[in-house]
Amino acid sequence: MNKYIISSVVTLAISGGSYAQTDTKPNILFIMADDHAEQAISAYGHAIGKVAPTPNIDRIAHDGALFLNNYCCNSISGPSRAAILTGKHSHKNGFMQNGSKGFDGSQQTLPKILHKNGYQTAIIGKWHLLTTPTGFDHWDILRDQGDYYNPEFISSTDSGRVEGYVTELITQKTEQWLDHRDKSKPFFLMMHHKAAHRNWEPALKYLHLYEKVSFPVPVTFFDHYDTRKAAAKQQMNIYRNMYEGHDLKMVAGIDSKDYLYDPWPEASFGCMNPNERKAFWEAYRDRNNAFYHKRWTNKDKALWKYQRYIQDYMAVVKSLDDSVGEILDYLDRHHLSENTLVIYTSDQGFFLGEHGWFDKRWMYEESFEMPLLMKWPGKIKPGTKVKALTQNIDFAPTFLDAAGVEIPSDMQGVSFLKIAETGHTPSSWRKSLYYHYYEFPGFHSVHAHYGVKMGHYKLIYFYEDHYWEFFDLKKDPHEMVNEYENEVYCSQVKILTDELKRLQAEYDVPKLWRLK
């Protein structure tokens, strides 16, 4: 071929968008955990992650990028998943709370667009959107939340319980799909874990992993919620609201002959076979008996419950880390790593004792922030730190950009691919983020609210209570003092109020929820 013709072809391919050539479209492996807090990923450097490291997840950050300011738009499982699929805020994609009637699968989604552009698509693991997945060549999903032991899977061709531990089963099913995929096409694979969702049942091999480990206690653990009226009304306190059986496994005096006994049948303990149940409860028996034979002050009992919670939570995370390591090794063995964009994230953040809490939902940092790690050899430099404000509505545009596919104009997110590639945040990049949580009344009694984060300031409006909160995160990183009535911040409150109005207009928020 004439060298000038070759040059023209290359030029056309480049001008059509990043990596637009068909034979170089990257595979995209999207790994999402459930309720996996940044604090529990050692790459982020938090105290808990230092005690219980996650070396395999950290590999993604080491070989690629660690996002330091990534956030969700609605901190609850189903709505976050819907935002990722559509690149739109909850009010636009229609899935605003877990109690919604179900995700509208007829609408435009990321897997549908990629499928139309030559990708083979699949989702394996947790779906939690109530309706049947659409846009996927293959789907094999957990029923509802899924069980840790012997969970039930549903696919287009089959359904039923599968023996094994859920994290390991999702890993196995992922590898099996990769083994049998159409190798003539690039793939987009969503690998969605149940872990580390409540009620934190570790794999049998990890039941004793952290039982003698004392985890650092957050400085805000005994928060009294002064100046924060909505926080005082919640029902997600570890030492007041956690179920002692379902969550903390505080069952005393169970002998080996009683292993068939199921003290909390509503929990997934009931899905264990007799041998699993015997091993599970024997792992807790002596520790529980020791607890009930000792007199405790209220403070010490609260701290004991915190340690039990974190010990189980981090033992569940250990299986997540194992899974990521196994999948990364699979990609290496099958020579897929070089042309595969690997993403690790969670559907939102999670409280690990901060403010005395578990769960999420709030616009406070631990819940609002969501971890994000990405690697793509040759495109994202190892050790990159991304400081730009990014959000889960940006995921779909970013993946489309990486695939060389045109981003639909109605997606509300923006591609951050170039920022990940360069590590540089352009001056034109967003300076603020919009958030909206709808699910009230609901679990944990977190009142409905929306807000804006801009710089090191945050403004939150609990619109059904007509109540405001304002935080200076530089001065008060733990969000303990509501400064809304402090005259020192009058000008900043005004700036953020105007920005909140601007964002609601930009995102076409219905008048029902717009700030008056």
N, C-alpha and C positions, 0 to 999 in steps of 0.2 A: 504494500500500500504506500502511496505517495506520502512523504513525510509531512507535507502541508495538510493533507486530508486527516492524518493522524492527529496533528495539532488541533485542527478544527473540532474533531470529535471530542478530544479531551476538554477543550474550552467549553463546548456546549454542555458536556456533562457537569463541569464545575459550575457553570452559570445557572444550571437548573436547581442548585441547592447543594448543601453539604452532603457529600457521600451519596450522590444521586445515582451512581452507576449500579445497575442491577446486580452485577457480580460482586459488589462490595457492600451491599446492604448488611448492616450488622444484625446478628442475633440479639435479642433483648430478653434477658432473664430478670424478672422482677420478683424479688423475694420480699414478702411482707409478713412480719410477725403481728401478733395482736397484743396490744397493751405493753409493748416492750419499751421501757423508759430509757431515755438517754443516759440516766444515771447508772444504768445496768449494762452499759457498753463501755468497756475500758478505754477505747480509743478517745472517748470524750473526757477522760481524766477525772471523773467524779470519784468521791471517796468509796462508794459501794463497789464501783467497777474495779477499783484497785485491789479490793479484798477478794473479789471473785471475777477474775479477768475473762475476757471473751476473745481469745487470740485468733480464732478463725474469722469472726466478723471483722476484727481489726485488720485482717489481711486486705480487705477491700479498701479501707482507708489508706493503708500503707502503700498499696499498689495504685491508688487512684485519689479520690477526693473525699474529704470529710466536710459536711455542711454544718456550719456553726449557728446558722439562724434560719432553720427550716421550720415551718409552722403548718398546722392544719387550719381549715376554715370553719370546722364544726367538730369539736372533740368528742366524737362518739362513733362507734364502729361502722354501722351501715352508711351513715351520711359521708364519712370520710372515704369509704370505698366508692360510693357513687360519684364523689367529686373527682377521684382519681380516674375513674372510667370515662368521665365526660369532659373534664377540664373546666367545670362550671361550679359555682357556688350552689349550696343546697336549694335555695329558692328557685334556681333555674333548672336544676335537674329533677326537682320534684321529690327528692328523698331527704326529708328534713330531720326525721327522727326514727329510731329503731321501731317505733310503734306504727310507722307508716304502713299503708296498704301493700306496699311492695315497689321495688324499683321498676320503672317503665323501660323494659328492655327493647321497646321499638325505637327508642331515640338513638341518635348518633353517639357512638362510643369509640374509644381508642381501638379495641380489638377489631371492630367492624372496619374501621378505616385502614388499619394495617392489613387486614385480610384482603380487602379490595386492591391493595397494592402489593400483592404477591406473598404475603406472610402466611405461614401456618400458625394458627393460634390455639392456645390451650390454657385452661385454668385448673389447678389441682389444689384441693384443700378447702379452706374456709371461704364461703361465699357471703352468707348472712345478709342477703338482700331480698329474701322471701320469694322472689320469682325465679323462673328458670333462666339460667345464663343464656345470653345470645351473643353472636359474633365470634363464637369459638368453634373450631373444628373438633375439639375434644374438651369435655369437662367431666370432672370427677370430684364432686364436692361433698363436704361434710353436711349432714343434716343439722340445720339450725346452728347452734354454737359448737356442736361436736363434743365428744367425750374424750378424755385423755386415754382411757383404756378401752380397747376393742370397739372403736367408734363405728358408726354407721355412715357409709358413703353412698351417694346417689350419683349415677351417671346417666347418659342418654340411653344406655342399653341395659343397665343392671343397677341393683341397689341391695344393700344388706350390710350386716356387721362384718368387720374384718378384724381378725385377732392380731393384737399387737399394740404398741404404744404409738399414739397419734403422730408425734413428730417424726418418728422413724418410718411410719407408714407413708406419710406424705413425701418423705425423701425417696423411699423406694418407688412409689408411684411416679414421681418426677423422673427418676432415672429410667424407669421402664418406658415412659413416653418418649424420652430423648432417644432411647435405643431404637424405637420403631417409628420415629417421625419420618416425614418425607424429606430426605436429605438434599433434594434439589431446590428446596425453598429455605429462606431464612425463617427463623421462628421467633414468635413472641409468646413467652411462657410466664404466666403468673403463678407463682408458687406461694400459696397463702397458708401460713401456719395458724393453728389454734392457739398455741402457746404465745405469750405467757398470760393467757386470760384466766380469770377467776375460775376454779378454786385451787389452782396451783398444785396439781398432783404430779410429783416427780416420777420419772421412770424408776422401776424397781432398783436398778443398779446405782441410782443416785439418791436413794432415800436417806442415806446417812452422810451424804457428801458434806453438808455444812452444819450438821447438828451440833458440833462443838465450836463453831465459828461465831464470834461476837461481831456483828456488823455495826458500823458507826451510826449513831442516832442523829437524825437531822436536828439542827439547832431550833427549828420551829415545831418540834414534835408536840410540845405541850402548849400550843397556841390557844389563846383565849378569844381570838377573833374580835378584839376591841377595834372599834371604828369600821368594822366590816359586817354589816347587818345580815347580808345574804349568807356569808360564810358561817355565821352563827346558827343558821337554820338548817344546815345540811345534815345528812344522815349517812356519812361515809367515814366516820371516825374509827380507826383501828380498834381502840380499846373500849368503845361504846357500841359500835354498830356492826362489827364483824360477827358472823355466826361462829360460835365456838366449835360447832361440829363440822359444818359444811366447809368453812374457810380454814379454821385453825386446827382441825382434827384433834380436839381436846377430849378424847374418849379414854377414860381410865378403866383399869381393871379387866381388860379383855384378855382372857387366857387363850392359848393356842386352840383349845377345843371349841372356842366361840368364834372361830374365824368366818363361819358362815353368816354370822350376825351382821346385819347392815344397819348401822345406827342412824344413817341419814339417807333413806332410799331416794330422796329427790336429787341427791348429788350423783355424780357419775361413778361413785364407788360401786353402785349397783351393777355396773357394766363389767366389773372385774370377774374373772373366774375364781373359783374357790382358792386355788393356790396363790393367785395374785393378791386376793383380799387378805389371806393369812399373812403373807409377807409384808403387805402394806401396814396393817394394823399392829403387827409385832414390832415394826420399826418405830412406832410412836408410843408403844405401851409403857415402857419403862420411864421414858421422859414425862409422859402424862401422869403416871402414878407419882413420880417425884414431885411434880407440880402440886398435886392435890394433897400431898402429905406435908406441905410446908405452908406456913402462914405468910401472907403477902400484904404489904401495904398497897394501896390503890396505885401508887406511882410505879412500884416494882412490878405489879401485875400487868400494868400497861406496857412496860418495857419488855416483859417476857413475851407478851402477845406480838409486839413488834418484831422481836427476834424470830419467833416462829414463822411469822408472815414472810420476812425477808429470806430466811433460810430455805423455805419451800419455793419461793419465787425464783431465787437465784439457782436452785437446783433444776427447776424447769427450764431456765435460760441456758443452763449447761447443755441440755439436749438440743436447743436451738443452735447453739454454737457448733456442736458436733455436726448437725445437719449442714450448716453452711460450709464447714470444712470438707465434708464429703462431696458436696456439689461442686465446690471449686476444684477439688482433686479430679472429679469426673471430667470437668471441662478441660483440665490439663491433659489427662490421659487420652482424651479423644480429639486433641488438637483443636479445640473450640475456643480456647481462652482468648486468642489474639483478635478474633473478630466478634466477640460477644460483650455487649454492654451489660454489666452486672450491677443491679441496684439492690440495696438492703435498706428497709425502712420498717416502720410500724404504722398502724392505722391512726395513731395519735400518741401523745405522751401518756404518762401515768405517774401517780403519786406513790412514792416509796417512803411514806412516813412524814413527808413534809406537811406541816399544819396538822399533823396527827392523822393524815388521810391515806386511804387507798382509792382506787378508781381514777376518774378523769373529769370531763365535762366542762370544767371552768376555763376561763380565758387566762388564768394564772399560768405562769411560765411552765411549770412541770407538766401541765396538761396540754397546754397550747403548743409547746415545742414538740416536734417529732423528729426522731433520728433519721439521717439520710447519709448513706455512703454509696459511692459509685466508682466503678473502675471500667476503663476501656483502654487497653494497651495501645500505645501509639497516638492516642487522642487526648486522654486525660493524664497529665503528668503525675507520677507517684508523689504522695505526700502533699497534694494540693489542699489548701484550706479555703473554703468558700465562705466569705463573710456576708455576702449579699442576702437580702431578705427574700426568701423563697417560700413557696406554699404548695400544698398538695394539688391545687388546681393547675399548677405549672407542670406537673409530671407528664400529662398527655401531650401537650405541645412540645415538650423537650424530647420525648421519645419519637414523635413524628419527625421532628427536625433531624434527629440522629439517623432516621431511616430515609431521609431525603424526600419526605412526603409533605405536601402542602398542608399547612395548619389552617383548619376552618376558621373563618372570621368570627364565628359566634362563640368560640372557646374564650373563656374569660381569663385563663391562665396565659403565661408568657414563657417561651422557651428560655431556659437558662444554660443551654448547651455551651454557648461560647464562653460564658463565665466559668463553667466547669473546665473547659479546655485551657483557658488562659489564666485562671485564678484572679482575673481582674474584673472589678465591678464598674461598668461604665457610668458616667455621671447621669445618664438618662434613665437608669434603672429605678424601679419603684423605691419610694422612701417610707411607705406605710403599708400596713396590712389590715384587712377587714376580717372580723370574726362574728359568727352568730350561732348561738346555741338555743334550741327551741324546746327541748323535751321537758316540759313542766306542765302539770305535775308528772312525776316519774320517779324511777329509782333514785335513791340518795337525795331527793328533794333539793336538787340544784336548780335555782330559779332561772327562768329564761333571761338571756342577756345578749347584747351585741356590743362591739367596741372596736377601737382602733389602737394599733401600736405604731408609734412614730418616734424614731430615735430611741432615747432611753426613757421615753414617757409612754404611759398607757392610760387610756380612758375607757371605762366600762359603764354601760347603762343597763340596769335591770328594769326593763321597760314596763313590766306588769306591776312592779313595786314603786315605780317612779323614783328610783334611787340611783345615785351616781358614785363611782369610785375613780380615783385618779392616783397613779403611782409614779414616783420618780425612781426608776430602776437602778440608776447609778448610785443614788443615796440609800435606797431601800431595795436591794436585789431580791429579798425574800417576800416582798409585797405584804408587809405587816402593818403599814400605816397608810390609811386612806387620807390623801391630802386634798380632796376635792374642795373642802371648805377653807383651806389655807390660802389667805390672800396673796401670799408670796407667789403662788402658782397661777394667778388669775390669767395672765397673758398666755401661758402654755395651755391652760384649760380651753381658752378661746380658740387657739390654733388647732388643737386636736378636735374640738367640737366641729369647727368648720371642715376639717379634713374628713371627719366621720360623715358629714352631710355630702361631701364631694364623692367619697367612695360609694355611698349608697346610691347616688345618682349614676355614677359610672357603671356600677354593677346592676343597674336597673332593679333595685330592691323595690318590691311592691309598697305602695303608700301605707298599707296596713302596718308595716314595720319601720317605716322611715321616721327619722327623728323630726319631730315637729318644731 
